[in-house]
Amino acid sequence: MKYFFLAYAIIAVLFIGLMPTRGAKSPDTPIRLFPDMDEQDKLKAQKPSAFFADGRGSRLPVPGTQPLGFNETGASEIGGIHELEFGGGTGYYATGGIDDYFATGMPEDLKLSAETVGAFLERGRDAYNINCAICHGASGDGQGITGQFGVPGIANLTQENFGPGAYPDGRMFDVISNGKGNMGAYKHNIPLRDRWAVVAYVRALQTARKAPYGAVKEAFDKGTAGQAQ
């Protein structure tokens, strides 16, 4: 017990010694056990800075900088599909719902046609592989890399309960946008149009999984050969 009181006394002395006296001023740098970000390597808006030759802390963006979610200057379309913003609307295109119900089908706002649907699916594939495959797997079967590290509750999108009959397109769009369960929201990461492209690509994965082998043999053999290399 005496060692406990001895340790307690030493800690108390150190604590009192390190704590500054209230109201005391000193030219010396204070000893701070927990700096709490009192000093940060940053520049405040409209403040001068000796780091730059012109003495100004406010800097212009570097050449080539563009806002998140926009294409390069003048490139307003990708694959013939207009590049739209991240959302904020109230219609089916922005929410996936009509009159408080989730609906099925691609919104008319996408202006899809036989000429643009291929590029649309390719866009969905790219967005899916970047944002979704890490959990849901490349084929949508829920066998992504995160599952190997114990992340629970990863949906197998190839199951019937995620098919278009049981799981409307608008509902899938809403989950991508706002998240569900362990899955976070992706509305700030994936542009509005690309979220619909992901929905379309997931439907393509589901359809391809049910297709007869003869109908997909050429693509399957080509993919298998590519993996073997």
Backbone as numpy.savetxt, mean C-alpha at the origin, in Angstrom:
# Nx Ny Nz CAx CAy CAz Cx Cy Cz
18.03 -8.21 51.55 17.20 -7.01 51.55 18.07 -5.74 51.55
19.24 -5.82 52.24 20.07 -4.62 52.30 20.59 -4.22 50.91
20.80 -5.23 50.05 21.26 -4.93 48.70 20.17 -4.22 47.88
18.94 -4.55 48.18 17.83 -3.89 47.51 17.81 -2.41 47.84
17.93 -2.08 49.15 17.92 -0.68 49.56 19.14 0.05 49.04
20.29 -0.66 48.96 21.49 -0.04 48.44 21.32 0.31 46.95
20.77 -0.63 46.20 20.53 -0.39 44.78 19.50 0.73 44.59
18.48 0.70 45.43 17.45 1.74 45.36 18.05 3.11 45.63
18.93 3.22 46.62 19.55 4.49 46.96 20.44 4.98 45.83
21.20 4.08 45.22 22.08 4.47 44.12 21.26 5.00 42.94
20.17 4.30 42.61 19.32 4.73 41.51 18.70 6.09 41.82
18.26 6.29 43.04 17.65 7.56 43.42 18.65 8.70 43.31
19.90 8.47 43.75 20.94 9.51 43.67 21.24 9.85 42.21
21.37 8.82 41.40 21.64 9.06 39.98 20.50 9.83 39.32
19.29 9.46 39.66 18.13 10.12 39.07 18.10 11.60 39.45
18.31 11.88 40.72 18.28 13.26 41.19 19.45 14.05 40.60
20.60 13.37 40.47 21.77 14.06 39.94 21.64 14.40 38.47
20.96 13.54 37.73 20.82 13.78 36.29 19.68 14.73 35.97
18.72 14.85 36.86 17.60 15.74 36.62 18.01 17.17 36.93
17.76 18.12 36.01 18.12 19.52 36.29 17.19 20.13 37.32
17.70 21.10 38.03 16.88 21.81 39.01 15.88 22.69 38.27
14.64 22.70 38.73 13.60 23.47 38.06 13.99 24.95 37.99
13.98 25.51 36.81 14.27 26.92 36.63 15.75 27.25 36.52
16.63 26.27 36.74 18.07 26.55 36.68 18.51 26.70 35.23
19.48 27.58 34.98 20.02 27.81 33.65 21.50 27.48 33.66
21.96 26.92 32.55 23.35 26.54 32.45 23.79 26.61 30.99
25.01 27.04 30.73 25.51 27.06 29.33 25.90 25.66 28.84
25.97 24.72 29.73 26.37 23.37 29.36 25.23 22.61 28.71
25.59 21.70 27.82 24.58 20.86 27.18 23.98 19.92 28.22
22.66 19.90 28.35 22.05 19.04 29.37 22.20 17.57 29.01
22.22 16.76 30.07 22.23 15.30 29.89 20.79 14.84 29.81
20.43 14.27 28.68 19.05 13.85 28.47 19.03 12.34 28.20
18.46 11.62 29.13 18.35 10.18 28.94 17.37 9.85 27.82
16.33 10.66 27.69 15.31 10.45 26.67 15.15 11.76 25.88
15.89 11.92 24.79 15.83 13.18 24.05 14.45 13.51 23.48
13.63 12.47 23.20 12.27 12.71 22.70 12.27 13.59 21.46
13.23 13.40 20.59 13.30 14.12 19.31 13.41 15.64 19.51
14.10 16.07 20.58 14.27 17.49 20.80 15.11 18.12 19.69
16.05 17.36 19.17 16.89 17.85 18.10 16.72 16.92 16.90
16.37 17.48 15.75 16.13 16.70 14.55 16.86 17.32 13.37
17.30 16.45 12.49 17.94 16.91 11.26 16.85 17.24 10.25
16.35 18.44 10.33 15.28 18.86 9.43 15.35 20.36 9.21
14.65 20.81 8.21 14.53 22.23 7.92 13.08 22.65 8.06
12.83 23.69 8.82 11.48 24.19 8.97 11.16 25.12 7.79
9.87 25.16 7.46 9.43 25.96 6.32 9.82 27.43 6.51
10.31 28.03 5.43 10.65 29.46 5.38 11.82 29.84 6.29
12.58 28.85 6.79 13.72 29.14 7.64 15.01 29.12 6.82
15.97 30.00 7.14 17.24 29.97 6.40 18.07 28.74 6.78
19.03 28.42 5.93 19.90 27.28 6.19 21.29 27.57 5.63
22.29 27.43 6.48 23.67 27.64 6.04 24.20 26.46 5.24
23.44 25.40 5.18 23.89 24.21 4.46 23.94 24.46 2.95
22.99 25.28 2.44 22.92 25.55 1.02 23.62 26.86 0.69
24.18 26.92 -0.51 24.96 28.09 -0.91 24.15 29.36 -0.92
22.86 29.26 -1.28 22.03 30.46 -1.33 21.41 30.80 0.02
21.66 30.00 1.03 21.18 30.29 2.38 19.71 30.04 2.62
19.01 29.48 1.64 17.57 29.25 1.76 17.29 27.80 2.16
16.42 27.65 3.14 16.05 26.30 3.54 14.99 25.68 2.64
14.12 26.52 2.08 13.08 26.02 1.18 13.70 25.70 -0.17
13.48 24.45 -0.64 14.09 24.02 -1.89 13.03 23.63 -2.90
13.33 23.84 -4.15 12.45 23.38 -5.21 12.60 21.87 -5.38
11.54 21.17 -5.83 11.67 19.73 -6.08 12.75 19.47 -7.12
13.40 18.33 -7.01 14.43 17.97 -7.97 13.80 17.76 -9.34
14.52 17.97 -10.42 13.96 17.77 -11.76 13.38 16.37 -11.94
12.20 16.31 -12.53 11.55 15.03 -12.76 10.58 14.61 -11.68
10.49 15.40 -10.59 9.55 15.05 -9.51 8.12 15.19 -10.00
7.28 14.23 -9.64 5.86 14.30 -10.01 5.02 13.83 -8.84
3.81 14.36 -8.69 2.95 13.97 -7.56 2.60 12.49 -7.61
2.42 11.90 -6.44 2.06 10.50 -6.35 0.72 10.25 -7.03
0.67 9.24 -7.91 -0.56 8.90 -8.58 -0.71 9.51 -9.95
0.25 10.33 -10.38 0.17 10.96 -11.69 1.20 10.33 -12.63
0.92 10.45 -13.92 1.88 10.01 -14.92 2.80 11.16 -15.29
3.71 10.88 -16.18 4.60 11.93 -16.65 3.78 13.00 -17.38
4.35 14.18 -17.49 3.65 15.30 -18.13 3.16 14.91 -19.53
1.90 15.09 -19.75 1.33 14.79 -21.05 0.83 13.38 -21.20
1.25 12.47 -20.34 0.80 11.08 -20.45 -0.41 10.88 -19.55
-1.58 11.15 -20.09 -2.81 11.06 -19.31 -3.51 9.73 -19.48
-2.99 8.86 -20.35 -3.61 7.57 -20.57 -2.56 6.47 -20.57
-2.95 5.31 -20.09 -2.11 4.12 -20.13 -2.92 3.02 -20.80
-2.45 2.53 -21.92 -3.19 1.50 -22.62 -4.54 1.96 -23.11
-4.70 3.25 -23.36 -5.97 3.77 -23.83 -6.97 4.03 -22.72
-6.57 3.85 -21.46 -7.47 4.04 -20.32 -7.05 5.31 -19.59
-7.99 6.20 -19.38 -7.69 7.49 -18.76 -7.18 7.28 -17.34
-6.08 7.97 -17.01 -5.49 7.89 -15.67 -6.24 8.84 -14.74
-6.95 8.29 -13.79 -7.78 9.08 -12.89 -7.15 9.16 -11.49
-7.75 9.97 -10.67 -7.21 10.18 -9.34 -7.51 9.03 -8.39
-7.12 9.19 -7.14 -7.27 8.12 -6.16 -8.69 7.99 -5.63
-9.57 8.90 -5.96 -10.95 8.72 -5.54 -11.52 9.95 -4.89
-12.48 9.73 -3.99 -13.16 10.82 -3.32 -14.58 10.99 -3.77
-15.01 10.23 -4.81 -16.37 10.34 -5.28 -17.33 9.51 -4.46
-18.58 9.49 -4.89 -19.61 8.77 -4.14 -20.31 7.71 -4.98
-20.04 7.62 -6.27 -20.73 6.65 -7.12 -20.12 5.27 -7.06
-20.63 4.40 -7.90 -20.17 3.01 -7.95 -18.68 2.94 -8.25
-18.22 3.76 -9.15 -16.81 3.74 -9.54 -15.90 4.04 -8.36
-16.33 4.93 -7.47 -15.48 5.36 -6.35 -15.67 4.51 -5.11
-16.81 3.81 -4.97 -17.10 3.10 -3.72 -17.34 1.62 -3.91
-17.73 1.19 -5.09 -18.09 -0.21 -5.30 -19.53 -0.52 -4.93
-20.27 0.50 -4.52 -21.64 0.27 -4.08 -22.65 1.09 -4.86
-23.88 0.57 -4.92 -25.02 1.28 -5.51 -26.18 1.17 -4.52
-26.63 2.33 -4.03 -27.75 2.35 -3.07 -27.46 1.45 -1.87
-26.27 1.58 -1.30 -25.87 0.85 -0.10 -25.70 -0.65 -0.32
-25.64 -1.09 -1.56 -25.40 -2.49 -1.87 -24.17 -2.59 -2.77
-23.39 -3.64 -2.55 -22.25 -3.87 -3.44 -22.75 -4.45 -4.75
-22.20 -3.96 -5.83 -22.63 -4.38 -7.16 -21.52 -5.17 -7.85
-21.84 -5.75 -8.98 -20.90 -6.55 -9.75 -20.79 -5.99 -11.16
-19.59 -6.03 -11.69 -19.34 -5.52 -13.04 -18.37 -4.37 -13.01
-17.67 -4.16 -14.11 -16.75 -3.05 -14.22 -17.52 -1.75 -14.46
-17.17 -0.68 -13.77 -17.89 0.60 -13.94 -17.76 1.13 -15.37
-18.79 1.82 -15.82 -18.77 2.43 -17.15 -17.71 3.52 -17.24
-17.33 4.09 -16.08 -16.33 5.17 -16.08 -14.99 4.70 -16.65
-14.73 3.40 -16.60 -13.47 2.88 -17.13 -13.41 2.93 -18.66
-14.60 2.98 -19.29 -14.68 3.03 -20.76 -13.90 1.88 -21.39
-14.10 0.69 -20.86 -13.40 -0.47 -21.40 -13.97 -0.88 -22.74
-13.09 -1.39 -23.58 -13.49 -1.88 -24.89 -12.61 -3.07 -25.23
-12.91 -3.70 -26.35 -12.11 -4.85 -26.78 -10.66 -4.45 -27.00
-10.42 -3.20 -27.35 -9.06 -2.75 -27.61 -8.30 -2.43 -26.33
-8.99 -2.05 -25.26 -8.31 -1.60 -24.04 -8.31 -2.63 -22.91
-9.14 -3.67 -23.00 -9.27 -4.59 -21.88 -7.97 -5.36 -21.64
-7.21 -5.64 -22.69 -5.95 -6.35 -22.51 -4.96 -5.55 -21.68
-4.81 -4.24 -22.01 -3.93 -3.38 -21.24 -4.44 -3.19 -19.83
-5.77 -3.19 -19.68 -6.38 -3.05 -18.36 -6.01 -4.24 -17.47
-6.09 -5.45 -18.01 -5.74 -6.64 -17.24 -4.24 -6.68 -16.93
-3.42 -6.24 -17.87 -1.99 -6.19 -17.61 -1.68 -5.20 -16.49
-2.40 -4.09 -16.49 -2.24 -3.11 -15.41 -2.65 -3.73 -14.07
-3.74 -4.49 -14.09 -4.17 -5.17 -12.88 -3.17 -6.20 -12.41
-2.59 -6.93 -13.35 -1.57 -7.91 -12.99 -0.37 -7.24 -12.31
0.09 -6.11 -12.87 1.23 -5.42 -12.28 0.90 -4.92 -10.88
-0.27 -4.31 -10.73 -0.66 -3.78 -9.41 -0.84 -4.92 -8.41
-1.40 -6.03 -8.86 -1.60 -7.19 -7.98 -0.26 -7.75 -7.53
0.67 -7.93 -8.45 1.97 -8.51 -8.10 2.75 -7.61 -7.16
2.56 -6.31 -7.28 3.27 -5.37 -6.41 2.66 -5.32 -5.02
1.34 -5.28 -4.93 0.67 -5.01 -3.65 0.02 -6.21 -3.00
-0.36 -7.23 -3.77 -1.22 -8.29 -3.25 -0.55 -9.66 -3.18
0.32 -9.94 -4.15 0.87 -11.29 -4.26 1.70 -11.69 -3.05
2.26 -10.73 -2.35 3.10 -11.06 -1.20 2.30 -11.81 -0.13
1.00 -11.56 -0.06 0.14 -12.28 0.89 -0.72 -13.33 0.17
-1.40 -12.93 -0.89 -2.37 -13.81 -1.53 -1.76 -14.78 -2.53
-0.46 -14.63 -2.80 0.19 -15.52 -3.73 0.01 -15.10 -5.17
0.93 -15.53 -6.04 0.88 -15.13 -7.44 -0.38 -15.62 -8.14
-0.93 -16.74 -7.68 -2.14 -17.29 -8.31 -3.39 -16.99 -7.50
-3.26 -16.25 -6.40 -4.42 -15.91 -5.59 -4.82 -16.97 -4.59
-3.98 -17.99 -4.40 -4.35 -19.11 -3.52 -4.02 -18.87 -2.05
-3.57 -17.67 -1.69 -3.26 -17.36 -0.30 -1.94 -17.89 0.19
-1.08 -18.35 -0.72 0.20 -18.94 -0.34 1.36 -17.98 -0.60
1.17 -16.72 -0.27 2.24 -15.74 -0.43 3.31 -15.91 0.63
4.39 -15.14 0.49 5.54 -15.28 1.37 5.21 -14.92 2.82
4.28 -14.00 3.04 3.98 -13.59 4.42 3.38 -14.74 5.22
2.66 -15.65 4.55 2.10 -16.79 5.25 3.16 -17.69 5.85
4.35 -17.71 5.25 5.44 -18.53 5.78 6.03 -17.95 7.05
5.69 -16.71 7.33 6.16 -16.07 8.55 5.06 -15.97 9.61
4.00 -16.74 9.42 2.97 -16.84 10.44 1.87 -15.81 10.39
1.76 -15.04 9.33 0.66 -14.07 9.23 -0.64 -14.84 9.04
-1.61 -14.68 9.94 -2.84 -15.48 9.87 -3.92 -14.84 9.01
-4.92 -15.63 8.65 -6.13 -15.12 8.03 -5.98 -14.62 6.61
-5.01 -15.13 5.85 -4.83 -14.70 4.46 -5.87 -15.40 3.59
-6.63 -14.63 2.85 -7.72 -15.19 2.06 -7.19 -15.94 0.84
-7.80 -17.09 0.58 -7.56 -17.85 -0.65 -8.60 -17.39 -1.65
-8.21 -16.53 -2.56 -9.14 -15.89 -3.48 -9.66 -16.84 -4.55
-9.12 -18.06 -4.60 -9.60 -19.03 -5.59 -10.79 -19.84 -5.09
-11.15 -19.68 -3.82 -12.28 -20.43 -3.28 -13.61 -19.84 -3.78
-14.63 -20.69 -3.75 -15.94 -20.29 -4.28 -16.53 -19.11 -3.54
-16.24 -18.99 -2.25 -16.84 -17.89 -1.49 -16.28 -16.53 -1.87
-15.24 -16.51 -2.73 -14.73 -15.25 -3.24 -15.05 -15.08 -4.73
-15.83 -15.99 -5.28 -16.25 -15.89 -6.68 -17.24 -14.76 -6.88
-17.47 -14.36 -8.13 -18.36 -13.22 -8.40 -19.80 -13.44 -7.95
-20.24 -14.71 -7.87 -21.61 -14.95 -7.43 -21.80 -14.71 -5.95
-20.78 -15.03 -5.14 -20.88 -14.87 -3.69 -20.20 -13.61 -3.18
-19.28 -13.10 -3.96 -18.48 -11.95 -3.52 -18.47 -10.91 -4.64
-19.38 -9.95 -4.62 -19.50 -8.98 -5.73 -18.20 -8.22 -5.98
-18.04 -7.77 -7.20 -16.86 -6.99 -7.56 -16.73 -5.75 -6.69
-17.86 -5.10 -6.42 -17.83 -3.90 -5.59 -17.34 -4.17 -4.18
-17.67 -5.34 -3.65 -17.22 -5.69 -2.31 -15.71 -5.91 -2.31
-15.20 -6.59 -3.34 -13.76 -6.80 -3.43 -13.04 -5.46 -3.57
-13.62 -4.57 -4.38 -13.04 -3.23 -4.52 -13.01 -2.50 -3.18
-14.08 -2.63 -2.41 -14.16 -1.96 -1.11 -13.11 -2.49 -0.15
-12.88 -3.80 -0.17 -11.87 -4.39 0.72 -10.48 -3.91 0.32
-10.22 -3.86 -0.99 -8.93 -3.34 -1.44 -8.76 -1.90 -0.98
-9.80 -1.12 -1.06 -9.72 0.30 -0.73 -9.60 0.54 0.77
-10.43 -0.15 1.56 -10.55 0.17 2.99 -10.02 -0.90 3.93
-9.65 -2.07 3.36 -9.09 -3.13 4.20 -10.17 -3.93 4.92
-9.73 -5.04 5.48 -10.63 -5.89 6.26 -9.79 -6.85 7.10
-10.14 -7.00 8.38 -9.39 -7.89 9.25 -7.93 -7.47 9.36
-7.02 -8.40 9.09 -5.59 -8.11 9.17 -5.08 -7.32 7.96
-5.91 -7.20 6.94 -5.48 -6.50 5.73 -5.75 -5.01 5.86
-4.73 -4.22 5.62 -4.89 -2.78 5.70 -5.49 -2.19 4.44
-5.82 -0.91 4.49 -6.40 -0.21 3.34 -5.32 0.12 2.33
-5.69 -0.02 1.05 -4.75 0.27 -0.03 -5.22 1.45 -0.90
-6.21 2.19 -0.43 -6.71 3.30 -1.25 -5.71 4.43 -1.36
-4.73 4.47 -0.46 -3.71 5.50 -0.55 -2.48 5.01 -1.32
-2.45 3.72 -1.63 -1.32 3.15 -2.34 -1.62 2.87 -3.81
-2.86 2.50 -4.09 -3.23 2.09 -5.44 -4.26 3.07 -5.98
-4.01 3.65 -7.15 -4.98 4.58 -7.74 -6.34 3.92 -7.95
-7.34 4.73 -8.03 -8.72 4.26 -8.14 -8.91 3.28 -9.29
-8.44 3.66 -10.46 -8.62 2.82 -11.64 -7.86 1.50 -11.49
-6.68 1.57 -10.88 -5.88 0.36 -10.72 -6.52 -0.63 -9.75
-7.29 -0.11 -8.78 -7.98 -1.03 -7.87 -9.01 -1.86 -8.62
-9.69 -1.22 -9.57 -10.63 -1.98 -10.40 -9.88 -2.95 -11.31
-8.71 -2.55 -11.75 -7.90 -3.45 -12.57 -7.47 -4.67 -11.77
-7.18 -4.50 -10.47 -6.85 -5.64 -9.62 -8.05 -6.57 -9.49
-9.24 -6.00 -9.30 -10.45 -6.82 -9.22 -10.61 -7.64 -10.50
-10.43 -7.01 -11.65 -10.56 -7.72 -12.92 -9.51 -8.81 -13.04
-8.31 -8.53 -12.59 -7.24 -9.54 -12.68 -7.52 -10.73 -11.76
-8.05 -10.46 -10.57 -8.41 -11.56 -9.66 -9.50 -12.42 -10.30
-10.45 -11.80 -10.96 -11.49 -12.57 -11.67 -10.86 -13.41 -12.78
-9.84 -12.87 -13.45 -9.15 -13.63 -14.50 -8.42 -14.83 -13.89
-7.81 -14.64 -12.71 -7.14 -15.75 -12.03 -8.15 -16.84 -11.67
-9.30 -16.42 -11.16 -10.34 -17.39 -10.78 -10.84 -18.16 -12.00
-11.05 -17.46 -13.11 -11.53 -18.11 -14.32 -10.49 -19.07 -14.89
-9.22 -18.63 -14.89 -8.15 -19.47 -15.42 -7.99 -20.75 -14.60
-8.23 -20.67 -13.32 -8.07 -21.85 -12.47 -9.11 -22.92 -12.80
-10.28 -22.50 -13.29 -11.34 -23.45 -13.62 -11.30 -23.90 -15.08
-10.43 -23.30 -15.87 -10.40 -23.61 -17.30 -9.84 -25.00 -17.53
-10.35 -25.71 -18.53 -9.81 -27.04 -18.88 -8.34 -26.91 -19.27
-7.59 -27.95 -18.99 -6.15 -27.90 -19.25 -5.86 -27.63 -20.72
-6.67 -28.20 -21.60 -6.44 -28.01 -23.01 -6.53 -26.56 -23.43
-7.36 -25.77 -22.73 -7.54 -24.38 -23.09 -6.38 -23.50 -22.63
-5.64 -23.96 -21.62 -4.54 -23.15 -21.09 -3.20 -23.85 -21.22
-3.17 -24.97 -21.95 -1.95 -25.78 -22.04 -0.76 -24.97 -22.55
-0.97 -24.20 -23.61 0.14 -23.45 -24.18 0.72 -22.45 -23.18
-0.16 -21.70 -22.50 0.31 -20.72 -21.52 0.93 -21.41 -20.31
0.34 -22.55 -19.90 0.87 -23.27 -18.74 2.27 -23.82 -19.05
2.43 -24.43 -20.21 3.73 -24.99 -20.58 4.78 -23.88 -20.72
4.36 -22.74 -21.24 5.29 -21.63 -21.38 5.74 -21.11 -20.02
4.78 -21.02 -19.07 5.14 -20.56 -17.72 6.01 -21.56 -16.99
5.72 -22.85 -17.16 6.53 -23.87 -16.51 7.95 -23.87 -17.06
8.08 -23.70 -18.36 9.40 -23.64 -18.97 10.19 -22.44 -18.47
9.50 -21.34 -18.27 10.18 -20.15 -17.76 10.67 -20.33 -16.34
9.91 -21.05 -15.51 10.33 -21.29 -14.13 11.51 -22.25 -14.07
11.62 -23.15 -15.04 12.68 -24.14 -15.01 14.02 -23.55 -15.40
14.03 -22.42 -16.06 15.27 -21.82 -16.50 16.06 -21.22 -15.33
